[in-house]
Amino acid sequence: MAADVAVSLSVLAGIVVLSDVTRRLLTRALANTGLTVYAVELVSTFQLCCCTHELKLLSEVGGIEPRLALTLTYVASVVHGLTFSGAIGNPSGALEHAYRARFSGGCAMRRIACQFAAAAAARAAVPVVWGIGLSGLHVRHKLLGFRCISPIHAPLPKATAVELACAFAVQTIITHTRSVEEKYRVHVVAAVITTVVYAGGRVTGAVFNPALAFSTQFPCSGSSFLDYCAVYWMGPLLGMISSVLLFDKLVPVLSRKSSSSLHLPVETKKKT
């Protein structure tokens, strides 16, 4: 087990280093072309998906302790946050940025296309790496035909609600920590991600990212394509929308009403 974990950690480190080098090279090569953001989005989402595939293998096939799995989830989240170089890596996040006019709708659509392309590329590339047989875990997984079983362990409405809640929590913390210095912010976001993975992982795997789910969950047997779409696409999208509507629309309205009711007695007293 220790040897398998060591190999997987080496694979994760290799993915991050290779992705970072590729990001830097593409940033220089595509400077002043307007394509840099899409190249960074493509590489960063590929990094996210490949790392998640390896962590998923360690947890589901390798059977590592839940505490170790959560620790690796936290560390991976911090590393992604520090190395993404402005990439979003999540279609829901791209749509939220477009809603706030941080970039155009067309830019959001192109970023989402890059995210799904990277997800598909990671889905194809990871079995090739596993097929090399770097560890006993990889060999066993290859002998099983790289099979995976659907992580949805609840009725469809409940599973969708879990993904919605996970996306709501992560989107909310991302929105409300944008003013925090990045080196501190990544740890706060990573802690929330780890918490929702702990809370919802046994029900759906707690993916809350449509592109990541397309790479890691959609190939698994046990659920239909429409089930996966409902849980891993509709759930996170509704979670993001719920967070935006609550804190951008509902909370300000309630705050104004509360403020008005608090000032009313004072005004009445002055008139008296």
N, C-alpha and C positions, 0 to 999 in steps of 0.2 A: 504493500500500500504506500509506504513512504517513497519508494522508488517511482511509483506511478505519479504521485503528487509532485515530486521533484521534476520529472520529465514534463508534466503539464505546466508547471510554473516556468520552465525553460521555454516551452512553446509559446506561452502567453507573453513572456518577455521578448521573444523573437518577433512576434506579431507586432507588438508595440514599437519596437526599434525599427523594424522594416517599414512600418506605416509612417513613422515620424520622418525617416529619411526620404521616403517617397513624397510626403507632403512638402518637405523643404525643396526638393528638386523640382517638383511641379510648380511650386510657388515662384521659383526663379525663372523657370522656363516659360511660364504663362503670364509673367508680369506684363501689365499694360494691355492685356488682351480682353479683360473682363471675364475670363473663364476660371480664374484662380479660385473663386468661392465654390464653384461647382466641383473642381478637382479636389479641393479640401473636403467638401461634403462627401464625395465618393469614397475617398481614402479613409476618412474618419468613420463612416458608417460600416465600411468593410472591416475596419479594426474592431469596432463594437461587436459586430456579428460573429466574427471569428473567435474573439475572446469568449463571448457568451456560449458559443458551441462547445468550447473546451471546458468551461466551467460547468455547463449542463452535463457533459459526459462524466466529469469527475463526480458530480452529485448523484446522477441517476444510475449510471453503470458502475462507477467506481465505489459508490456507497460511502463517501467520506462523511465525517461527523457534521451535523447541521451547523455547529458552532464554527467549524473551519470553513464551511461553505459560505456562511454569512460574512465571515472575516474577509474571504477572497472577493466576495461581492462588493464589500465596502472599499477595499483596496483598488479593485478594478474600476469602480465608479470614480474614485479620486484621480486615478491615472488618466482615464478618459477625459475628465473635466479639465485636467491640466494640459493635455496634449491635443485637444480637438481644434485649436487655433480658429475659433469662431464658428466651427461647424455645429449643426444642430443634431443631426442623426436621428431625428424623429419627425415623421410627417405631421403629427399633431402640433408639435412645436413650430414647424415651418408655417402652418396655417395660422397659428396664434401670432407669430411675428408679422404675417401679412395683414392680419386684422388690425394690429397696432401700427400699421404703415411703416414698419422698420425696413421693409422692402416691398416691392410690387407683388401683385398676385401672380404674374408671369414668372417672376424670380422664385416664388414659393413653389410653383408647379415644377419648374426645372430642378429645384433642389429635391423635391419629393421623387422625381424621376431618377435622380442620381442615387437617392437613398435606396430605392427598390432595386435598382441595377446592382448596387453594391451588396445588397442583401442576397440577391440571386447568385452573384459571383462568390460570396462567402459560402453559400449553401453548396456550391459545386466544388470549391477549393478545399474545404475542410476534410472531406473524405479522402482526398488525394494525400493530404498530410497524414491522416490516420492510417492510410494504407501502407505507409512506409514501415509502420510497426516500431515506432520509437520506444514504446513501453508495452508492458503486458496488457494494460488497459486498452491501448489502441489495437493490439492484436486480437483481443477478445471481441472488441466491438466490430472489427473487420470480419471475424468469423460469424458474427451474428448478422452480417449483411448491412451494417450501419443502421439497424432498425431502431426506431424509437416509438414509444407509445404515447398517445394523447395525454397531456397533463390535465385535461379538464375532468375534474372529479366532483362535479355538481351539476344539477339541472341547468339548462342553458340560461334562463333568466338570472339565476344566482351567479353563475360564472361571469356573465356579462356585467352584472352589478359589481362584482369584485374587481374586474379590470377597470371599470368606470371609477370606482373609489380609489384605486391605486393611481390612476392617471390624474384624478382630481388632487390628491395629496401632493404628488410630485410637481404638477403644474403650479399649484399654489405656492409651494416653497420656492420654486424657480422664479416666479413672478415677484415675490416679496423679498427676495435677497439680491436683486439686481444692483442695488446700491452698495452692497457689501464687497469689500476687497476680495478679488478672485481667489487668492490663496487661502482665505478663510471660508469663502462661499462654497467651494467644491466639497469641503468636509461636511458642511451642513446639508447640502443636497445629497451627498453620498450616504449620510446617516439616515435621511428620510427614505431613500431608495432601499437601503438595507432593511429598514423597519417594515416597509410595505411588502418586500420580498418575504420576510419572516411571517407577516400576517396573512398574505394571500397566496404564498407559494404552493401550499398544499392543495389549493382549490383549482388554480389555473396556471401556476408557474409564475404569476405576477410579472408579466412582460411589459404591459402598458406602453407598447411601442409597435405600431402596425408593421413597419419595415422589419424590425427585429423579429417579430412573430412570424412574418412571412419566411424568414430565413431559418429559424430554429424550431418552430412549432408546426407549420403547415405541412412539412414532409411526413409528420408522424401519423401512424395509423390509429384508428379508434374513433375518430370524429370526421364528419363530412366537411367539405370545403365551406359550405354555407355556415356551418356551426363555427368554424374558425373565423370566418368573416364577422359574424355577429359578436363573438367574444373578443377577438383581438384587433378588430378594426373599428367596429361601431362603439364598443365599450370605451376604449381610450379617447376616441373623438368626442363622445358625449361627456367624458370626464373633463377634458380640456375646456369644452364649451361651458360646462356647468361652473367651473372655476372662474372663467372669464365673466360670465353673466353675474355670478354672485358678487364678486369683488369690484367689478366695473360698473354694474348697474344697480343691483339690489342693495348692497351695503351703503353706497352713497345716498340713495333715496331714504333708507331707514335712518341714516345719520342726520340728514337734514330735518326729517320729521321729529327725531328725538331732540335735536337742537332747538327747533321751533317750540316744542312743548316745554322745554326747560326755561326758555326765555319769556314765555307767555306770562307766568305769574309775576315776574319782575316788572314787565311792562304794565300789567294791571295795577300793581302796587304803586307805580309812579303816577298813574292816572288818578288813583285815589288820593 
